[in-house]
């Protein structure tokens, strides 16, 4: 099972007017560990960002799920809440979870999170929807992880 990590990357970005500006941008990626997250961000951004870049920070981020729609590239963080029964005390407790969804507006994010969660058998409330600073998302790819481990094992055997 993978985890979500927010990785802040610093690099020099070329602006639309041709000027250069040093920026720090957050990316979200699925990885097994912090080390995997750092290795993956270098692999993923190496072909996208021209010039040098450095990882400024990596933080484990709690997202229950990510809903990406092809026609949109702006990310919204949606926080929902529902009641669950504690098995030990048999009392109701509130559970909050975060989701990410692409949309062109807060209203569209609201509609899309409702559409994406329509299969849930519980009643939930949407507590908040906010614009996320995340630039891009790189989901965990189990095949990529297995292939890289097999290559490493082969090198050790030789």
MDTraj code that builds the backbone (N, CA, C; nanometers):
import mdtraj as md
import numpy as np

residues = "UNK UNK UNK UNK UNK UNK UNK UNK UNK UNK UNK UNK UNK UNK UNK UNK UNK UNK UNK UNK UNK UNK UNK UNK UNK UNK UNK UNK UNK UNK UNK UNK UNK UNK UNK UNK UNK UNK UNK UNK UNK UNK UNK UNK UNK UNK UNK UNK UNK UNK UNK UNK UNK UNK UNK UNK UNK UNK UNK UNK UNK UNK UNK UNK UNK UNK UNK UNK UNK UNK UNK UNK UNK UNK UNK UNK UNK UNK UNK UNK UNK UNK UNK UNK UNK UNK UNK UNK UNK UNK UNK UNK UNK UNK UNK UNK UNK UNK UNK UNK UNK UNK UNK UNK UNK UNK UNK UNK UNK UNK UNK UNK UNK UNK UNK UNK UNK UNK UNK UNK UNK UNK UNK UNK UNK UNK UNK UNK UNK UNK UNK UNK UNK UNK UNK UNK UNK UNK UNK UNK UNK UNK UNK UNK UNK UNK UNK UNK UNK UNK UNK UNK UNK UNK UNK UNK UNK UNK".split()
xyz = np.array([
    [0.0841, -0.1183, 0.0000],
    [0.0000, 0.0000, 0.0000],
    [0.0881, 0.1239, 0.0000],
    [0.0561, 0.2186, -0.0827],
    [0.1374, 0.3395, -0.0908],
    [0.0791, 0.4503, -0.0050],
    [0.1587, 0.5533, 0.0144],
    [0.1193, 0.6727, 0.0874],
    [0.1280, 0.7915, -0.0067],
    [0.0591, 0.8980, 0.0279],
    [0.0709, 1.0219, -0.0478],
    [0.1730, 1.1113, 0.0200],
    [0.2592, 1.1719, -0.0604],
    [0.3600, 1.2647, -0.0110],
    [0.3505, 1.3952, -0.0886],
    [0.3555, 1.5069, -0.0156],
    [0.3652, 1.6373, -0.0803],
    [0.5126, 1.6726, -0.0844],
    [0.5639, 1.6944, -0.2038],
    [0.7060, 1.7243, -0.2227],
    [0.7182, 1.8658, -0.2771],
    [0.7892, 1.9514, -0.2027],
    [0.8133, 2.0889, -0.2493],
    [0.9433, 2.0912, -0.3263],
    [0.9367, 2.1476, -0.4456],
    [1.0521, 2.1524, -0.5350],
    [1.0837, 2.2980, -0.5665],
    [1.2121, 2.3334, -0.5551],
    [1.2570, 2.4691, -0.5898],
    [1.3344, 2.4625, -0.7207],
    [1.3019, 2.5564, -0.8102],
    [1.3731, 2.5638, -0.9372],
    [1.3520, 2.7008, -0.9989],
    [1.4262, 2.7288, -1.1044],
    [1.4116, 2.8548, -1.1766],
    [1.3168, 2.8313, -1.2931],
    [1.2060, 2.9066, -1.2918],
    [1.1001, 2.8896, -1.3910],
    [1.1034, 3.0051, -1.4900],
    [1.0852, 2.9721, -1.6179],
    [1.0774, 3.0763, -1.7193],
    [0.9331, 3.1244, -1.7274],
    [0.9136, 3.2545, -1.7102],
    [0.7807, 3.3139, -1.7127],
    [0.7341, 3.3373, -1.8559],
    [0.6062, 3.3674, -1.8723],
    [0.5485, 3.3919, -2.0049],
    [0.6149, 3.5093, -2.0760],
    [0.6604, 3.6087, -1.9987],
    [0.7246, 3.7265, -2.0592],
    [0.8730, 3.7037, -2.0886],
    [0.9223, 3.5824, -2.0650],
    [1.0613, 3.5496, -2.0946],
    [1.1546, 3.5639, -1.9763],
    [1.1074, 3.6242, -1.8691],
    [1.1898, 3.6419, -1.7499],
    [1.2040, 3.5123, -1.6718],
    [1.2993, 3.5107, -1.5804],
    [1.3232, 3.3944, -1.4962],
    [1.2880, 3.4281, -1.3522],
    [1.2315, 3.3300, -1.2817],
    [1.1942, 3.3512, -1.1424],
    [1.2174, 3.2222, -1.0649],
    [1.2744, 3.2344, -0.9467],
    [1.2955, 3.1192, -0.8587],
    [1.1627, 3.0888, -0.7890],
    [1.1111, 2.9665, -0.8050],
    [0.9821, 2.9295, -0.7474],
    [0.9944, 2.8031, -0.6628],
    [0.8988, 2.7865, -0.5748],
    [0.8866, 2.6659, -0.4940],
    [0.7451, 2.6134, -0.5160],
    [0.7338, 2.4937, -0.5747],
    [0.6027, 2.4395, -0.6097],
    [0.5817, 2.3025, -0.5455],
    [0.4601, 2.2774, -0.4937],
    [0.4304, 2.1465, -0.4347],
    [0.3743, 2.0481, -0.5378],
    [0.4208, 1.9256, -0.5303],
    [0.3715, 1.8160, -0.6135],
    [0.3267, 1.7052, -0.5195],
    [0.2251, 1.6305, -0.5585],
    [0.1766, 1.5190, -0.4785],
    [0.2120, 1.3905, -0.5509],
    [0.2700, 1.2960, -0.4767],
    [0.2993, 1.1688, -0.5409],
    [0.2814, 1.0536, -0.4451],
    [0.2480, 0.9396, -0.5022],
    [0.2322, 0.8176, -0.4257],
    [0.3651, 0.7446, -0.4209],
    [0.4026, 0.7008, -0.3012],
    [0.5280, 0.6278, -0.2839],
    [0.5174, 0.5428, -0.1578],
    [0.6109, 0.4514, -0.1421],
    [0.6116, 0.3655, -0.0237],
    [0.6777, 0.4345, 0.0959],
    [0.7871, 0.5064, 0.0699],
    [0.8640, 0.5698, 0.1773],
    [0.9072, 0.7096, 0.1343],
    [0.9648, 0.7833, 0.2289],
    [1.0186, 0.9153, 0.1975],
    [1.1299, 0.9044, 0.0930],
    [1.2125, 0.8018, 0.1043],
    [1.3222, 0.7812, 0.0093],
    [1.2678, 0.7556, -0.1309],
    [1.1649, 0.6718, -0.1395],
    [1.1005, 0.6463, -0.2692],
    [1.0410, 0.7743, -0.3262],
    [0.9805, 0.8549, -0.2394],
    [0.9194, 0.9805, -0.2844],
    [1.0252, 1.0724, -0.3439],
    [1.1403, 1.0825, -0.2781],
    [1.2466, 1.1692, -0.3297],
    [1.2998, 1.1170, -0.4629],
    [1.3223, 0.9867, -0.4714],
    [1.3724, 0.9285, -0.5963],
    [1.2716, 0.9473, -0.7094],
    [1.1439, 0.9262, -0.6797],
    [1.0401, 0.9404, -0.7833],
    [1.0251, 1.0830, -0.8320],
    [1.0363, 1.1812, -0.7418],
    [1.0170, 1.3194, -0.7857],
    [1.1291, 1.3601, -0.8804],
    [1.2520, 1.3134, -0.8532],
    [1.3625, 1.3420, -0.9457],
    [1.3377, 1.2752, -1.0806],
    [1.2849, 1.1535, -1.0774],
    [1.2563, 1.0807, -1.2015],
    [1.1432, 1.1477, -1.2802],
    [1.0357, 1.1844, -1.2112],
    [0.9186, 1.2428, -1.2779],
    [0.9465, 1.3828, -1.3322],
    [1.0155, 1.4656, -1.2553],
    [1.0368, 1.6046, -1.2958],
    [1.1618, 1.6251, -1.3803],
    [1.2489, 1.5248, -1.3854],
    [1.3716, 1.5369, -1.4630],
    [1.3478, 1.5693, -1.6090],
    [1.2407, 1.5167, -1.6649],
    [1.2109, 1.5426, -1.8061],
    [1.1193, 1.6638, -1.8257],
    [1.0599, 1.7135, -1.7177],
    [0.9659, 1.8255, -1.7276],
    [1.0335, 1.9598, -1.7025],
    [1.1156, 1.9654, -1.5984],
    [1.1795, 2.0910, -1.5587],
    [1.3152, 2.1024, -1.6264],
    [1.3364, 2.2145, -1.6927],
    [1.4666, 2.2391, -1.7556],
    [1.5608, 2.2964, -1.6509],
    [1.6824, 2.2506, -1.6539],
    [1.7801, 2.2999, -1.5576],
    [1.7728, 2.2226, -1.4270],
    [1.8404, 2.2769, -1.3275],
    [1.8486, 2.2092, -1.1987],
    [1.7283, 2.2419, -1.1118],
    [1.6952, 2.1478, -1.0259],
    [1.5930, 2.1711, -0.9244],
    [1.6332, 2.0941, -0.8003],
    [1.5784, 2.1356, -0.6867],
    [1.6107, 2.0654, -0.5632],
    [1.4839, 2.0416, -0.4826],
    [1.4851, 1.9337, -0.4074],
    [1.3730, 1.9013, -0.3203],
    [1.3893, 1.9828, -0.1930],
    [1.2906, 2.0671, -0.1640],
    [1.2966, 2.1542, -0.0466],
    [1.2295, 2.0906, 0.0746],
    [1.1438, 1.9922, 0.0530],
    [1.0778, 1.9264, 0.1651],
    [0.9834, 1.8177, 0.1190],
    [0.9678, 1.7178, 0.2053],
    [0.8758, 1.6074, 0.1785],
    [0.7920, 1.5860, 0.3041],
    [0.6602, 1.5833, 0.2863],
    [0.5686, 1.5653, 0.3988],
    [0.4655, 1.4597, 0.3611],
    [0.4425, 1.3654, 0.4527],
    [0.3360, 1.2670, 0.4296],
    [0.2028, 1.3416, 0.4370],
    [0.1143, 1.3156, 0.3408],
    [-0.0122, 1.3872, 0.3310],
    [-0.1270, 1.2869, 0.3314],
    [-0.2277, 1.3148, 0.4121],
    [-0.3419, 1.2240, 0.4243],
    [-0.4520, 1.2601, 0.3245],
    [-0.4632, 1.1810, 0.2194],
    [-0.5746, 1.1914, 0.1261],
    [-0.6352, 1.0531, 0.1127],
    [-0.7645, 1.0459, 0.1294],
    [-0.8334, 0.9181, 0.1173],
    [-0.8349, 0.8707, -0.0275],
    [-0.8568, 0.9663, -0.1189],
    [-0.8595, 0.9320, -0.2610],
    [-0.8396, 1.0581, -0.3440],
    [-0.8043, 1.0373, -0.4697],
    [-0.7815, 1.1471, -0.5634],
    [-0.8673, 1.1203, -0.6866],
    [-0.9469, 1.2211, -0.7251],
    [-1.0353, 1.2084, -0.8417],
    [-0.9900, 1.3078, -0.9472],
    [-0.9293, 1.2552, -1.0536],
    [-0.8759, 1.3414, -1.1591],
    [-0.9639, 1.3308, -1.2828],
    [-1.0060, 1.4478, -1.3312],
    [-1.0832, 1.4566, -1.4542],
    [-0.9910, 1.5131, -1.5611],
    [-0.9905, 1.4511, -1.6773],
    [-0.8950, 1.4832, -1.7840],
    [-0.8968, 1.6286, -1.8283],
    [-1.0138, 1.6893, -1.8361],
    [-1.0230, 1.8235, -1.8937],
    [-0.9818, 1.9347, -1.7972],
    [-0.9536, 1.9029, -1.6717],
    [-0.9190, 2.0050, -1.5719],
    [-0.7803, 1.9791, -1.5148],
    [-0.7138, 2.0869, -1.4726],
    [-0.5830, 2.0703, -1.4094],
    [-0.5685, 2.1524, -1.2815],
    [-0.6791, 2.2086, -1.2313],
    [-0.6775, 2.2816, -1.1048],
    [-0.7308, 2.1875, -0.9971],
    [-0.6552, 2.1749, -0.8871],
    [-0.6895, 2.0806, -0.7816],
    [-0.7601, 2.1501, -0.6665],
    [-0.8638, 2.0844, -0.6147],
    [-0.9374, 2.1324, -0.4980],
    [-0.9310, 2.0260, -0.3889],
    [-0.9051, 2.0719, -0.2665],
    [-0.9043, 1.9832, -0.1505],
    [-1.0440, 1.9857, -0.0898],
    [-1.1047, 1.8683, -0.0771],
    [-1.2399, 1.8558, -0.0228],
    [-1.2335, 1.7768, 0.1075],
    [-1.2847, 1.8361, 0.2133],
    [-1.2867, 1.7698, 0.3434],
    [-1.4298, 1.7276, 0.3727],
    [-1.4481, 1.5981, 0.3986],
    [-1.5817, 1.5476, 0.4306],
    [-1.5819, 1.4904, 0.5717],
    [-1.7017, 1.4750, 0.6258],
    [-1.7184, 1.4202, 0.7597],
    [-1.8363, 1.3240, 0.7586],
    [-1.8244, 1.2177, 0.8376],
    [-1.9354, 1.1247, 0.8539],
    [-1.9262, 1.0638, 0.9928],
    [-2.0349, 1.0013, 1.0371],
    [-2.0366, 0.9374, 1.1684],
    [-2.0081, 0.7893, 1.1530],
    [-1.9275, 0.7395, 1.2464],
    [-1.8921, 0.5981, 1.2493],
    [-1.9129, 0.5492, 1.3922],
    [-1.9407, 0.4224, 1.4085],
    [-1.9596, 0.3647, 1.5414],
    [-1.8276, 0.3040, 1.5871],
    [-1.7813, 0.3469, 1.7053],
    [-1.6598, 0.2917, 1.7648],
    [-1.6921, 0.1510, 1.8147],
    [-1.6167, 0.0513, 1.7702],
    [-1.6443, -0.0876, 1.8063],
    [-1.6282, -0.1141, 1.9550],
    [-1.5337, -0.0470, 2.0202],
    [-1.5087, -0.0708, 2.1623],
    [-1.6158, -0.0073, 2.2507],
    [-1.6395, 0.1212, 2.2322],
    [-1.7335, 0.1931, 2.3194],
    [-1.8758, 0.1956, 2.2641],
    [-1.8930, 0.1542, 2.1406],
    [-2.0223, 0.1535, 2.0728],
    [-2.0868, 0.2919, 2.0687],
    [-2.0042, 0.3948, 2.0690],
    [-2.0533, 0.5324, 2.0586],
    [-2.0234, 0.5851, 1.9187],
    [-2.1074, 0.6778, 1.8762],
    [-2.0860, 0.7402, 1.7455],
    [-1.9719, 0.8409, 1.7549],
    [-1.8863, 0.8403, 1.6543],
    [-1.7775, 0.9382, 1.6502],
    [-1.7711, 0.9963, 1.5097],
    [-1.7281, 1.1197, 1.5025],
    [-1.7145, 1.1870, 1.3722],
    [-1.5790, 1.1527, 1.3123],
    [-1.5802, 1.1214, 1.1843],
    [-1.4581, 1.0906, 1.1105],
    [-1.4471, 1.1916, 0.9969],
    [-1.3297, 1.2533, 0.9837],
    [-1.3056, 1.3487, 0.8750],
    [-1.2033, 1.2892, 0.7792],
    [-1.2259, 1.3084, 0.6506],
    [-1.1339, 1.2600, 0.5484],
    [-1.1160, 1.3669, 0.4420],
    [-0.9959, 1.3670, 0.3823],
    [-0.9637, 1.4624, 0.2764],
    [-0.9570, 1.3917, 0.1414],
    [-1.0069, 1.4596, 0.0401],
    [-1.0032, 1.4112, -0.0974],
    [-0.9499, 1.5233, -0.1856],
    [-0.8947, 1.4876, -0.3005],
    [-0.8556, 1.5860, -0.4013],
    [-0.9374, 1.5601, -0.5264],
    [-0.9790, 1.6687, -0.5911],
    [-1.0567, 1.6560, -0.7140],
    [-1.0188, 1.7708, -0.8076],
    [-1.0138, 1.7418, -0.9372],
    [-0.9884, 1.8490, -1.0343],
    [-1.1217, 1.9090, -1.0761],
    [-1.1211, 2.0415, -1.0908],
    [-1.2420, 2.1131, -1.1316],
    [-1.2035, 2.2529, -1.1767],
    [-1.2997, 2.3210, -1.2401],
    [-1.2734, 2.4578, -1.2852],
    [-1.3247, 2.5613, -1.1863],
    [-1.4038, 2.5173, -1.0868],
    [-1.4578, 2.6094, -0.9867],
    [-1.4920, 2.5313, -0.8600],
    [-1.5201, 2.6043, -0.7528],
    [-1.5592, 2.5404, -0.6270],
    [-1.6912, 2.4649, -0.6460],
    [-1.7844, 2.5239, -0.7183],
    [-1.9132, 2.4580, -0.7420],
    [-1.8944, 2.3269, -0.8181],
    [-1.8085, 2.3295, -0.9200],
    [-1.7831, 2.2068, -0.9955],
    [-1.7122, 2.1034, -0.9076],
    [-1.6220, 2.1468, -0.8208],
    [-1.5560, 2.0553, -0.7274],
    [-1.6594, 1.9916, -0.6344],
    [-1.7546, 2.0718, -0.5864],
    [-1.8636, 2.0223, -0.5018],
    [-1.9434, 1.9147, -0.5765],
    [-1.9812, 1.9434, -0.6992],
    [-2.0584, 1.8479, -0.7794],
    [-1.9789, 1.7203, -0.8061],
    [-1.8509, 1.7358, -0.8349],
    [-1.7680, 1.6191, -0.8682],
    [-1.7389, 1.5320, -0.7461],
    [-1.7196, 1.5939, -0.6297],
    [-1.6941, 1.5121, -0.5103],
    [-1.8217, 1.4358, -0.4742],
    [-1.9376, 1.4996, -0.4893],
    [-2.0648, 1.4291, -0.4653],
    [-2.0833, 1.3146, -0.5639],
    [-2.0497, 1.3380, -0.6899],
    [-2.0598, 1.2338, -0.7927],
    [-1.9639, 1.1187, -0.7619],
    [-1.8420, 1.1518, -0.7228],
    [-1.7402, 1.0496, -0.6961],
    [-1.7733, 0.9668, -0.5725],
    [-1.8400, 1.0278, -0.4749],
    [-1.8726, 0.9574, -0.3505],
    [-2.0161, 0.9053, -0.3484],
    [-2.0843, 0.9114, -0.4612],
    [-2.2259, 0.8723, -0.4664],
    [-2.2483, 0.7252, -0.4306],
    [-2.1470, 0.6418, -0.4436],
    [-2.1610, 0.5002, -0.4121],
    [-2.1477, 0.4674, -0.2645],
    [-2.1145, 0.5660, -0.1816],
    [-2.1008, 0.5403, -0.0383],
    [-2.2359, 0.5061, 0.0236],
    [-2.2344, 0.4149, 0.1176],
    [-2.3580, 0.3733, 0.1836],
    [-2.3848, 0.4524, 0.3111],
    [-2.3079, 0.5566, 0.3364],
    [-2.3248, 0.6368, 0.4574],
    [-2.3564, 0.7809, 0.4191],
    [-2.4163, 0.8510, 0.5126],
    [-2.4414, 0.9933, 0.4923],
    [-2.3158, 1.0698, 0.5303],
    [-2.2781, 1.1636, 0.4486],
    [-2.1594, 1.2446, 0.4763],
    [-2.1920, 1.3911, 0.4543],
    [-2.1097, 1.4758, 0.5126],
    [-2.1224, 1.6208, 0.4945],
    [-1.9926, 1.6725, 0.4366],
    [-2.0032, 1.7657, 0.3444],
    [-1.8834, 1.8304, 0.2913],
    [-1.8550, 1.9506, 0.3804],
    [-1.7429, 1.9448, 0.4533],
    [-1.7084, 2.0508, 0.5478],
    [-1.6432, 2.1697, 0.4804],
    [-1.5561, 2.1416, 0.3831],
    [-1.4882, 2.2521, 0.3149],
    [-1.4367, 2.2081, 0.1787],
    [-1.4261, 2.3059, 0.0911],
    [-1.3636, 2.2873, -0.0399],
    [-1.2734, 2.4075, -0.0601],
    [-1.1444, 2.3808, -0.0811],
    [-1.0501, 2.4916, -0.0986],
    [-0.9551, 2.4621, -0.2137],
    [-0.9107, 2.5676, -0.2759],
    [-0.8150, 2.5564, -0.3854],
    [-0.6844, 2.5007, -0.3308],
    [-0.6303, 2.4008, -0.3957],
    [-0.5056, 2.3395, -0.3516],
    [-0.3888, 2.3975, -0.4309],
    [-0.2749, 2.4188, -0.3658],
    [-0.1582, 2.4706, -0.4380],
    [-0.0851, 2.3648, -0.5201],
    [-0.1283, 2.2396, -0.5123],
    [-0.0597, 2.1296, -0.5805],
    [-0.0590, 2.1523, -0.7312],
    [0.0603, 2.1408, -0.7894],
    [0.0796, 2.1660, -0.9321],
    [0.0428, 2.0434, -1.0151],
    [0.0876, 1.9255, -0.9703],
    [0.0616, 1.8031, -1.0453],
    [0.0654, 1.6855, -0.9499],
    [0.0091, 1.5738, -0.9946],
    [0.0029, 1.4533, -0.9127],
    [0.0619, 1.3368, -0.9906],
    [0.1432, 1.2580, -0.9204],
    [0.2027, 1.1382, -0.9783],
    [0.1614, 1.0196, -0.8907],
    [0.0565, 0.9452, -0.9301],
    [0.0090, 0.8333, -0.8484],
    [0.1137, 0.7229, -0.8373],
    [0.0980, 0.6419, -0.7344],
    [0.1854, 0.5270, -0.7121],
    [0.1638, 0.4259, -0.8231],
    [0.2738, 0.3704, -0.8733],
    [0.2671, 0.2706, -0.9792],
    [0.3369, 0.1454, -0.9275],
    [0.2588, 0.0447, -0.8891],
    [0.3159, -0.0758, -0.8291],
    [0.4102, -0.1482, -0.9247],
    [0.3784, -0.1517, -1.0531],
    [0.4643, -0.2185, -1.1509],
    [0.6005, -0.1513, -1.1557],
    [0.6020, -0.0181, -1.1530],
    [0.7275, 0.0563, -1.1546],
    [0.8109, 0.0199, -1.0322],
    [0.7469, 0.0079, -0.9158],
    [0.8164, -0.0256, -0.7917],
    [0.8730, -0.1677, -0.7980],
    [0.7928, -0.2637, -0.8471],
    [0.8373, -0.4030, -0.8574],
    [0.9519, -0.4142, -0.9569],
    [0.9407, -0.3497, -1.0745],
    [1.0457, -0.3549, -1.1757],
    [1.1769, -0.2984, -1.1229],
    [1.1729, -0.1858, -1.0516],
    [1.2965, -0.1255, -1.0016],
    [1.3589, -0.2129, -0.8941],
    [1.2780, -0.2804, -0.8119],
    [1.3326, -0.3705, -0.7110],
    [1.3961, -0.4926, -0.7759],
    [1.3342, -0.5455, -0.8817],
    [1.3904, -0.6613, -0.9510],
    [1.5231, -0.6258, -1.0167],
    [1.5337, -0.5048, -1.0733],
    [1.6598, -0.4605, -1.1327],
    [1.7683, -0.4523, -1.0260],
    [1.7315, -0.4012, -0.9091],
    [1.8274, -0.3906, -0.7992],
    [1.8739, -0.5270, -0.7517],
    [1.7824, -0.6231, -0.7453],
    [1.8170, -0.7588, -0.7033],
    [1.9100, -0.8228, -0.8055],
    [1.8823, -0.8034, -0.9352],
    [1.9683, -0.8574, -1.0404],
    [2.1102, -0.8010, -1.0302],
    [2.1230, -0.6724, -1.0016],
    [2.2551, -0.6102, -0.9888],
    [2.3310, -0.6681, -0.8704],
    [2.2607, -0.6950, -0.7609],
    [2.3245, -0.7520, -0.6422],
    [2.3713, -0.8941, -0.6706],
    [2.2936, -0.9714, -0.7473],
    [2.3293, -1.1093, -0.7798],
    [2.4551, -1.1161, -0.8654],
    [2.4774, -1.0141, -0.9490],
    [2.5923, -1.0159, -1.0396],
    [2.7118, -0.9836, -0.9609],
])
top = md.Topology()
chain = top.add_chain()
for i, resn in enumerate(residues, 1):
    res = top.add_residue(resn, chain, resSeq=i)
    for name in ("N", "CA", "C"):
        top.add_atom(name, md.element.get_by_symbol(name[0]), res)
traj = md.Trajectory(xyz[None], top)
